[in-house]
Amino acid sequence: MVSTAPTAKFGLDSDLIFELWPTSGIDEVQAVIRAVYRQVLGNPHIMESERLVNAESQLCDGSITVREFVRAVAKSDFYRARYFESCAPYRFIELNFKHLLGRAPLDQTEIAEHIRICIEQGYDAEIDSYINSDEYQNNFGDDTVPYYCGSSSQIGQKQVGYNRTLSLVRG
């Protein structure tokens, strides 16, 4: 099922939250697949040969959750080549936050922690650190496609995090 939410809830690009339900039909699943590619890959044109046919099939038949499909896309060769191998480490971390948590890093400490994970534990552990996080679980759970949720200021949030999110979403 695709549920709508007020634009003010999360900001700039869309007014839809994509979520799968046990009763979702094939059209809803296809909409979720497109939304995951758009969010995680940054909306590039995906050629048929670059699609994750096996993971898409597993999502369609209910063998994996949206969360696991997001993980598969983020660990794909396409994502790795586009954002890990061709970007500076700082930019890679920044884009992971944008694509997987829907926000920018809040401060340099957060960036340093993720660079450390990437260097010490590797690419897969870096991707898993976002998707396995409490923040991901609390914001998106197993059945919701990540969306930009850091574009509104929140009580206790540093202004720099809000500013970074706006610059990432717009730039």
PADOGU-706313 format. One record per atom (N, C-alpha, C): x, y, z; atom name; residue in one letter; chain. Coordinates in steps of 0.02 Angstrom, whole numbers. Example, Ala and Ser with C-alpha at 12.3 -4.5 7.8 and 13.67 -1.06 7.14 Angstrom:
% PADOGU-706313
<<660,-284,390>,'N','a','A'>
<<615,-225,390>,'CA','a','A'>
<<660,-165,390>,'C','a','A'>
<<642,-112,354>,'N','s','A'>
<<684,-53,357>,'CA','s','A'>
<<645,2,394>,'C','s','A'>
This chain:
% PADOGU-706313
<<42,-59,0>,'N','m','A'>
<<0,0,0>,'CA','m','A'>
<<44,62,0>,'C','m','A'>
<<25,111,-37>,'N','v','A'>
<<60,175,-37>,'CA','v','A'>
<<17,222,4>,'C','v','A'>
<<46,249,57>,'N','s','A'>
<<8,295,98>,'CA','s','A'>
<<34,366,88>,'C','s','A'>
<<-10,413,90>,'N','t','A'>
<<12,482,83>,'CA','t','A'>
<<21,513,151>,'C','t','A'>
<<64,563,152>,'N','a','A'>
<<77,600,214>,'CA','a','A'>
<<85,673,195>,'C','a','A'>
<<73,717,241>,'N','p','A'>
<<81,788,226>,'CA','p','A'>
<<153,804,205>,'C','p','A'>
<<161,847,156>,'N','t','A'>
<<227,867,132>,'CA','t','A'>
<<269,893,189>,'C','t','A'>
<<240,930,235>,'N','a','A'>
<<278,960,289>,'CA','a','A'>
<<311,908,334>,'C','a','A'>
<<288,846,332>,'N','k','A'>
<<317,796,376>,'CA','k','A'>
<<390,783,360>,'C','k','A'>
<<407,782,295>,'N','f','A'>
<<476,767,280>,'CA','f','A'>
<<505,806,223>,'C','f','A'>
<<470,852,197>,'N','g','A'>
<<506,901,159>,'CA','g','A'>
<<500,907,85>,'C','g','A'>
<<556,905,53>,'N','l','A'>
<<565,939,-9>,'CA','l','A'>
<<547,901,-72>,'C','l','A'>
<<562,837,-78>,'N','d','A'>
<<556,803,-142>,'CA','d','A'>
<<489,772,-156>,'C','d','A'>
<<454,750,-106>,'N','s','A'>
<<394,710,-119>,'CA','s','A'>
<<345,718,-62>,'C','s','A'>
<<283,701,-76>,'N','d','A'>
<<235,702,-22>,'CA','d','A'>
<<208,632,-8>,'C','d','A'>
<<244,581,-29>,'N','l','A'>
<<222,512,-19>,'CA','l','A'>
<<271,474,25>,'C','l','A'>
<<243,433,68>,'N','i','A'>
<<282,383,104>,'CA','i','A'>
<<261,316,75>,'C','i','A'>
<<309,278,53>,'N','f','A'>
<<295,213,23>,'CA','f','A'>
<<305,158,75>,'C','f','A'>
<<252,119,85>,'N','e','A'>
<<253,67,135>,'CA','e','A'>
<<218,5,108>,'C','e','A'>
<<246,-53,121>,'N','l','A'>
<<214,-116,101>,'CA','l','A'>
<<173,-144,158>,'C','l','A'>
<<116,-171,141>,'N','w','A'>
<<72,-205,188>,'CA','w','A'>
<<64,-277,165>,'C','w','A'>
<<44,-322,209>,'N','p','A'>
<<33,-391,188>,'CA','p','A'>
<<-18,-397,131>,'C','p','A'>
<<-62,-349,126>,'N','t','A'>
<<-114,-350,75>,'CA','t','A'>
<<-95,-313,11>,'C','t','A'>
<<-34,-287,8>,'N','s','A'>
<<-12,-249,-51>,'CA','s','A'>
<<-12,-292,-113>,'C','s','A'>
<<-36,-262,-168>,'N','g','A'>
<<-37,-296,-232>,'CA','g','A'>
<<27,-283,-270>,'C','g','A'>
<<32,-312,-329>,'N','i','A'>
<<93,-306,-369>,'CA','i','A'>
<<107,-234,-389>,'C','i','A'>
<<55,-195,-401>,'N','d','A'>
<<66,-125,-419>,'CA','d','A'>
<<98,-86,-362>,'C','d','A'>
<<76,-99,-301>,'N','e','A'>
<<106,-66,-243>,'CA','e','A'>
<<178,-89,-232>,'C','e','A'>
<<191,-153,-243>,'N','v','A'>
<<259,-178,-235>,'CA','v','A'>
<<305,-145,-287>,'C','v','A'>
<<281,-139,-348>,'N','q','A'>
<<321,-107,-401>,'CA','q','A'>
<<334,-34,-384>,'C','q','A'>
<<284,0,-355>,'N','a','A'>
<<293,70,-334>,'CA','a','A'>
<<347,75,-279>,'C','a','A'>
<<347,27,-233>,'N','v','A'>
<<397,26,-180>,'CA','v','A'>
<<466,13,-210>,'C','v','A'>
<<471,-33,-257>,'N','i','A'>
<<536,-47,-289>,'CA','i','A'>
<<563,17,-323>,'C','i','A'>
<<520,51,-360>,'N','r','A'>
<<542,114,-393>,'CA','r','A'>
<<563,166,-340>,'C','r','A'>
<<525,170,-285>,'N','a','A'>
<<541,219,-233>,'CA','a','A'>
<<608,203,-199>,'C','a','A'>
<<622,139,-189>,'N','v','A'>
<<687,119,-159>,'CA','v','A'>
<<744,138,-206>,'C','v','A'>
<<738,122,-269>,'N','y','A'>
<<790,141,-317>,'CA','y','A'>
<<800,217,-318>,'C','y','A'>
<<745,254,-318>,'N','r','A'>
<<749,327,-321>,'CA','r','A'>
<<783,354,-258>,'C','r','A'>
<<765,329,-199>,'N','q','A'>
<<793,354,-136>,'CA','q','A'>
<<865,332,-127>,'C','q','A'>
<<878,267,-135>,'N','v','A'>
<<944,241,-118>,'CA','v','A'>
<<996,257,-172>,'C','v','A'>
<<976,256,-234>,'N','l','A'>
<<1024,269,-288>,'CA','l','A'>
<<1026,343,-309>,'C','l','A'>
<<986,384,-278>,'N','g','A'>
<<989,455,-295>,'CA','g','A'>
<<955,472,-360>,'C','g','A'>
<<908,431,-382>,'N','n','A'>
<<867,443,-441>,'CA','n','A'>
<<903,442,-508>,'C','n','A'>
<<954,399,-518>,'N','p','A'>
<<984,394,-584>,'CA','p','A'>
<<940,350,-629>,'C','p','A'>
<<953,352,-693>,'N','h','A'>
<<919,305,-738>,'CA','h','A'>
<<950,236,-727>,'C','h','A'>
<<908,187,-714>,'N','i','A'>
<<931,119,-702>,'CA','i','A'>
<<918,78,-765>,'C','i','A'>
<<970,51,-794>,'N','m','A'>
<<961,8,-853>,'CA','m','A'>
<<937,-60,-829>,'C','m','A'>
<<903,-95,-872>,'N','e','A'>
<<875,-161,-855>,'CA','e','A'>
<<929,-207,-827>,'C','e','A'>
<<989,-204,-855>,'N','s','A'>
<<1044,-248,-832>,'CA','s','A'>
<<1070,-230,-763>,'C','s','A'>
<<1054,-169,-739>,'N','e','A'>
<<1077,-147,-673>,'CA','e','A'>
<<1026,-160,-618>,'C','e','A'>
<<966,-180,-637>,'N','r','A'>
<<915,-194,-587>,'CA','r','A'>
<<932,-257,-548>,'C','r','A'>
<<911,-259,-486>,'N','l','A'>
<<924,-317,-443>,'CA','l','A'>
<<864,-364,-448>,'C','l','A'>
<<862,-401,-503>,'N','v','A'>
<<805,-442,-520>,'CA','v','A'>
<<790,-494,-465>,'C','v','A'>
<<842,-525,-438>,'N','n','A'>
<<832,-575,-386>,'CA','n','A'>
<<802,-544,-323>,'C','n','A'>
<<830,-488,-301>,'N','a','A'>
<<804,-454,-241>,'CA','a','A'>
<<733,-428,-253>,'C','a','A'>
<<720,-402,-313>,'N','e','A'>
<<653,-379,-330>,'CA','e','A'>
<<603,-437,-325>,'C','e','A'>
<<623,-494,-352>,'N','s','A'>
<<580,-553,-350>,'CA','s','A'>
<<566,-575,-279>,'C','s','A'>
<<617,-573,-237>,'N','q','A'>
<<608,-592,-166>,'CA','q','A'>
<<562,-543,-130>,'C','q','A'>
<<567,-479,-147>,'N','l','A'>
<<522,-430,-117>,'CA','l','A'>
<<450,-443,-140>,'C','l','A'>
<<442,-458,-204>,'N','c','A'>
<<375,-471,-232>,'CA','c','A'>
<<342,-532,-199>,'C','c','A'>
<<382,-583,-186>,'N','d','A'>
<<351,-643,-157>,'CA','d','A'>
<<352,-643,-80>,'C','d','A'>
<<375,-589,-50>,'N','g','A'>
<<373,-582,22>,'CA','g','A'>
<<429,-617,60>,'C','g','A'>
<<481,-641,24>,'N','s','A'>
<<537,-674,58>,'CA','s','A'>
<<582,-626,95>,'C','s','A'>
<<583,-563,71>,'N','i','A'>
<<623,-512,106>,'CA','i','A'>
<<578,-451,118>,'C','i','A'>
<<599,-411,165>,'N','t','A'>
<<564,-349,182>,'CA','t','A'>
<<591,-291,140>,'C','t','A'>
<<557,-235,144>,'N','v','A'>
<<582,-175,111>,'CA','v','A'>
<<651,-158,139>,'C','v','A'>
<<659,-166,204>,'N','r','A'>
<<724,-152,235>,'CA','r','A'>
<<780,-194,204>,'C','r','A'>
<<767,-257,192>,'N','e','A'>
<<818,-301,161>,'CA','e','A'>
<<828,-284,88>,'C','e','A'>
<<776,-260,54>,'N','f','A'>
<<784,-238,-15>,'CA','f','A'>
<<827,-175,-17>,'C','f','A'>
<<816,-129,29>,'N','v','A'>
<<858,-69,35>,'CA','v','A'>
<<931,-89,45>,'C','v','A'>
<<942,-138,89>,'N','r','A'>
<<1010,-163,102>,'CA','r','A'>
<<1041,-191,38>,'C','r','A'>
<<1003,-230,1>,'N','a','A'>
<<1028,-260,-62>,'CA','a','A'>
<<1047,-206,-112>,'C','a','A'>
<<1007,-154,-118>,'N','v','A'>
<<1022,-100,-165>,'CA','v','A'>
<<1084,-62,-142>,'C','v','A'>
<<1089,-48,-77>,'N','a','A'>
<<1147,-11,-51>,'CA','a','A'>
<<1212,-52,-55>,'C','a','A'>
<<1206,-117,-56>,'N','k','A'>
<<1266,-159,-62>,'CA','k','A'>
<<1278,-182,-134>,'C','k','A'>
<<1239,-157,-180>,'N','s','A'>
<<1246,-178,-250>,'CA','s','A'>
<<1309,-149,-281>,'C','s','A'>
<<1331,-181,-334>,'N','d','A'>
<<1389,-157,-372>,'CA','d','A'>
<<1378,-86,-398>,'C','d','A'>
<<1315,-72,-419>,'N','f','A'>
<<1298,-6,-445>,'CA','f','A'>
<<1308,48,-392>,'C','f','A'>
<<1282,37,-332>,'N','y','A'>
<<1290,86,-278>,'CA','y','A'>
<<1363,93,-260>,'C','y','A'>
<<1397,37,-253>,'N','r','A'>
<<1468,38,-234>,'CA','r','A'>
<<1510,77,-285>,'C','r','A'>
<<1499,64,-349>,'N','a','A'>
<<1537,99,-401>,'CA','a','A'>
<<1521,174,-403>,'C','a','A'>
<<1458,190,-395>,'N','r','A'>
<<1435,259,-402>,'CA','r','A'>
<<1454,302,-342>,'C','r','A'>
<<1451,275,-282>,'N','y','A'>
<<1460,316,-222>,'CA','y','A'>
<<1521,299,-179>,'C','y','A'>
<<1546,239,-182>,'N','f','A'>
<<1603,220,-141>,'CA','f','A'>
<<1668,227,-180>,'C','f','A'>
<<1670,198,-239>,'N','e','A'>
<<1732,197,-278>,'CA','e','A'>
<<1746,263,-312>,'C','e','A'>
<<1696,304,-324>,'N','s','A'>
<<1707,366,-361>,'CA','s','A'>
<<1700,429,-319>,'C','s','A'>
<<1691,422,-254>,'N','c','A'>
<<1684,480,-209>,'CA','c','A'>
<<1736,478,-155>,'C','c','A'>
<<1751,536,-129>,'N','a','A'>
<<1794,541,-70>,'CA','a','A'>
<<1757,509,-11>,'C','a','A'>
<<1794,482,38>,'N','p','A'>
<<1762,450,96>,'CA','p','A'>
<<1711,494,131>,'C','p','A'>
<<1727,558,140>,'N','y','A'>
<<1681,604,173>,'CA','y','A'>
<<1615,608,135>,'C','y','A'>
<<1618,614,69>,'N','r','A'>
<<1558,619,27>,'CA','r','A'>
<<1519,553,28>,'C','r','A'>
<<1554,497,27>,'N','f','A'>
<<1522,431,31>,'CA','f','A'>
<<1480,426,94>,'C','f','A'>
<<1508,445,151>,'N','i','A'>
<<1473,443,215>,'CA','i','A'>
<<1412,489,213>,'C','i','A'>
<<1422,549,188>,'N','e','A'>
<<1369,598,184>,'CA','e','A'>
<<1310,571,142>,'C','e','A'>
<<1326,539,86>,'N','l','A'>
<<1274,511,42>,'CA','l','A'>
<<1240,451,74>,'C','l','A'>
<<1277,411,112>,'N','n','A'>
<<1245,355,148>,'CA','n','A'>
<<1192,381,196>,'C','n','A'>
<<1209,434,233>,'N','f','A'>
<<1160,464,278>,'CA','f','A'>
<<1098,486,240>,'C','f','A'>
<<1110,521,184>,'N','k','A'>
<<1054,547,144>,'CA','k','A'>
<<1012,490,116>,'C','k','A'>
<<1043,440,87>,'N','h','A'>
<<1006,387,53>,'CA','h','A'>
<<974,338,101>,'C','h','A'>
<<1007,323,157>,'N','l','A'>
<<984,269,201>,'CA','l','A'>
<<947,293,263>,'C','l','A'>
<<963,353,287>,'N','l','A'>
<<929,379,347>,'CA','l','A'>
<<888,441,332>,'C','l','A'>
<<893,468,272>,'N','g','A'>
<<853,525,254>,'CA','g','A'>
<<873,590,286>,'C','g','A'>
<<936,595,304>,'N','r','A'>
<<961,656,335>,'CA','r','A'>
<<1036,662,323>,'C','r','A'>
<<1063,719,342>,'N','a','A'>
<<1135,730,338>,'CA','a','A'>
<<1167,709,405>,'C','a','A'>
<<1232,698,405>,'N','p','A'>
<<1266,686,470>,'CA','p','A'>
<<1257,747,514>,'C','p','A'>
<<1248,735,578>,'N','l','A'>
<<1236,790,625>,'CA','l','A'>
<<1298,829,642>,'C','l','A'>
<<1356,795,644>,'N','d','A'>
<<1418,828,662>,'CA','d','A'>
<<1478,788,639>,'C','d','A'>
<<1538,815,650>,'N','q','A'>
<<1599,782,628>,'CA','q','A'>
<<1611,716,666>,'C','q','A'>
<<1588,711,727>,'N','t','A'>
<<1596,649,765>,'CA','t','A'>
<<1560,592,731>,'C','t','A'>
<<1500,605,706>,'N','e','A'>
<<1461,554,671>,'CA','e','A'>
<<1497,533,607>,'C','e','A'>
<<1524,580,571>,'N','i','A'>
<<1561,565,510>,'CA','i','A'>
<<1623,523,526>,'C','i','A'>
<<1660,544,576>,'N','a','A'>
<<1722,509,596>,'CA','a','A'>
<<1707,437,616>,'C','a','A'>
<<1652,426,652>,'N','e','A'>
<<1632,358,672>,'CA','e','A'>
<<1619,315,612>,'C','e','A'>
<<1585,341,562>,'N','h','A'>
<<1569,301,502>,'CA','h','A'>
<<1630,290,458>,'C','h','A'>
<<1675,338,455>,'N','i','A'>
<<1738,326,419>,'CA','i','A'>
<<1777,271,453>,'C','i','A'>
<<1778,272,519>,'N','r','A'>
<<1813,219,557>,'CA','r','A'>
<<1782,151,542>,'C','r','A'>
<<1716,146,543>,'N','i','A'>
<<1683,82,527>,'CA','i','A'>
<<1702,58,458>,'C','i','A'>
<<1701,103,410>,'N','c','A'>
<<1717,85,341>,'CA','c','A'>
<<1790,60,335>,'C','c','A'>
<<1835,94,367>,'N','i','A'>
<<1906,75,362>,'CA','i','A'>
<<1920,10,400>,'C','i','A'>
<<1895,5,461>,'N','e','A'>
<<1911,-53,504>,'CA','e','A'>
<<1870,-115,487>,'C','e','A'>
<<1806,-106,467>,'N','q','A'>
<<1763,-164,458>,'CA','q','A'>
<<1741,-176,386>,'C','q','A'>
<<1750,-125,344>,'N','g','A'>
<<1735,-134,273>,'CA','g','A'>
<<1669,-104,250>,'C','g','A'>
<<1660,-106,186>,'N','y','A'>
<<1603,-77,152>,'CA','y','A'>
<<1536,-105,177>,'C','y','A'>
<<1530,-171,180>,'N','d','A'>
<<1467,-201,201>,'CA','d','A'>
<<1448,-181,272>,'C','d','A'>
<<1497,-179,317>,'N','a','A'>
<<1483,-159,386>,'CA','a','A'>
<<1460,-86,389>,'C','a','A'>
<<1489,-44,347>,'N','e','A'>
<<1469,26,345>,'CA','e','A'>
<<1396,32,324>,'C','e','A'>
<<1375,-3,272>,'N','i','A'>
<<1305,-2,250>,'CA','i','A'>
<<1260,-30,305>,'C','i','A'>
<<1280,-86,334>,'N','d','A'>
<<1240,-117,387>,'CA','d','A'>
<<1232,-72,448>,'C','d','A'>
<<1282,-30,461>,'N','s','A'>
<<1279,13,521>,'CA','s','A'>
<<1219,62,517>,'C','s','A'>
<<1198,81,458>,'N','y','A'>
<<1140,124,450>,'CA','y','A'>
<<1075,83,455>,'C','y','A'>
<<1073,30,416>,'N','i','A'>
<<1011,-9,409>,'CA','i','A'>
<<995,-48,473>,'C','i','A'>
<<1046,-67,512>,'N','n','A'>
<<1035,-102,575>,'CA','n','A'>
<<1026,-55,634>,'C','n','A'>
<<1030,10,622>,'N','s','A'>
<<1027,59,677>,'CA','s','A'>
<<957,66,706>,'C','s','A'>
<<955,87,769>,'N','d','A'>
<<891,102,801>,'CA','d','A'>
<<855,159,765>,'C','d','A'>
<<893,207,740>,'N','e','A'>
<<864,263,703>,'CA','e','A'>
<<826,238,642>,'C','e','A'>
<<857,193,603>,'N','y','A'>
<<823,166,544>,'CA','y','A'>
<<760,129,566>,'C','y','A'>
<<766,86,617>,'N','q','A'>
<<709,48,641>,'CA','q','A'>
<<652,94,664>,'C','q','A'>
<<669,145,702>,'N','n','A'>
<<618,190,728>,'CA','n','A'>
<<584,232,674>,'C','n','A'>
<<622,252,623>,'N','n','A'>
<<595,295,570>,'CA','n','A'>
<<560,256,515>,'C','n','A'>
<<587,197,496>,'N','f','A'>
<<562,162,437>,'CA','f','A'>
<<540,90,450>,'C','f','A'>
<<565,59,502>,'N','g','A'>
<<547,-10,516>,'CA','g','A'>
<<566,-56,459>,'C','g','A'>
<<529,-110,452>,'N','d','A'>
<<544,-160,400>,'CA','d','A'>
<<508,-147,334>,'C','d','A'>
<<457,-106,334>,'N','d','A'>
<<413,-103,276>,'CA','d','A'>
<<406,-35,243>,'C','d','A'>
<<443,15,266>,'N','t','A'>
<<438,82,238>,'CA','t','A'>
<<502,100,202>,'C','t','A'>
<<495,130,144>,'N','v','A'>
<<553,154,105>,'CA','v','A'>
<<581,216,140>,'C','v','A'>
<<647,220,151>,'N','p','A'>
<<675,280,181>,'CA','p','A'>
<<655,342,141>,'C','p','A'>
<<647,397,176>,'N','y','A'>
<<629,461,145>,'CA','y','A'>
<<665,516,183>,'C','y','A'>
<<665,575,154>,'N','y','A'>
<<699,632,186>,'CA','y','A'>
<<660,654,247>,'C','y','A'>
<<687,638,305>,'N','c','A'>
<<653,656,367>,'CA','c','A'>
<<693,706,408>,'C','c','A'>
<<748,729,382>,'N','g','A'>
<<788,776,420>,'CA','g','A'>
<<782,847,396>,'C','g','A'>
<<732,862,355>,'N','s','A'>
<<727,929,328>,'CA','s','A'>
<<683,976,369>,'C','s','A'>
<<661,952,426>,'N','s','A'>
<<626,997,471>,'CA','s','A'>
<<665,999,537>,'C','s','A'>
<<670,1057,566>,'N','s','A'>
<<708,1062,628>,'CA','s','A'>
<<670,1028,684>,'C','s','A'>
<<709,1002,731>,'N','q','A'>
<<679,966,787>,'CA','q','A'>
<<708,993,853>,'C','q','A'>
<<671,987,906>,'N','i','A'>
<<694,1009,971>,'CA','i','A'>
<<757,970,990>,'C','i','A'>
<<808,1005,1011>,'N','g','A'>
<<870,974,1032>,'CA','g','A'>
<<918,959,976>,'C','g','A'>
<<898,969,914>,'N','q','A'>
<<941,956,856>,'CA','q','A'>
<<984,1018,844>,'C','q','A'>
<<1048,1007,830>,'N','k','A'>
<<1093,1062,814>,'CA','k','A'>
<<1074,1091,746>,'C','k','A'>
<<1080,1155,740>,'N','q','A'>
<<1063,1190,678>,'CA','q','A'>
<<1106,1165,620>,'C','q','A'>
<<1168,1146,633>,'N','v','A'>
<<1212,1124,579>,'CA','v','A'>
<<1185,1061,545>,'C','v','A'>
<<1154,1016,582>,'N','g','A'>
<<1125,956,553>,'CA','g','A'>
<<1068,973,506>,'C','g','A'>
<<1026,1020,526>,'N','y','A'>
<<971,1043,484>,'CA','y','A'>
<<998,1075,420>,'C','y','A'>
<<1048,1118,427>,'N','n','A'>
<<1078,1152,369>,'CA','n','A'>
<<1110,1102,321>,'C','n','A'>
<<1145,1053,349>,'N','r','A'>
<<1176,1002,306>,'CA','r','A'>
<<1124,961,268>,'C','r','A'>
<<1070,944,301>,'N','t','A'>
<<1018,905,268>,'CA','t','A'>
<<988,945,210>,'C','t','A'>
<<974,1008,222>,'N','l','A'>
<<946,1050,168>,'CA','l','A'>
<<994,1055,109>,'C','l','A'>
<<1058,1063,123>,'N','s','A'>
<<1106,1069,68>,'CA','s','A'>
<<1113,1002,31>,'C','s','A'>
<<1110,947,66>,'N','l','A'>
<<1114,881,34>,'CA','l','A'>
<<1053,867,-10>,'C','l','A'>
<<994,882,16>,'N','v','A'>
<<933,868,-21>,'CA','v','A'>
<<929,913,-83>,'C','v','A'>
<<947,974,-75>,'N','r','A'>
<<942,1021,-132>,'CA','r','A'>
<<1001,1014,-179>,'C','r','A'>
<<1059,991,-154>,'N','g','A'>
<<1118,989,-197>,'CA','g','A'>
<<1135,921,-216>,'C','g','A'>
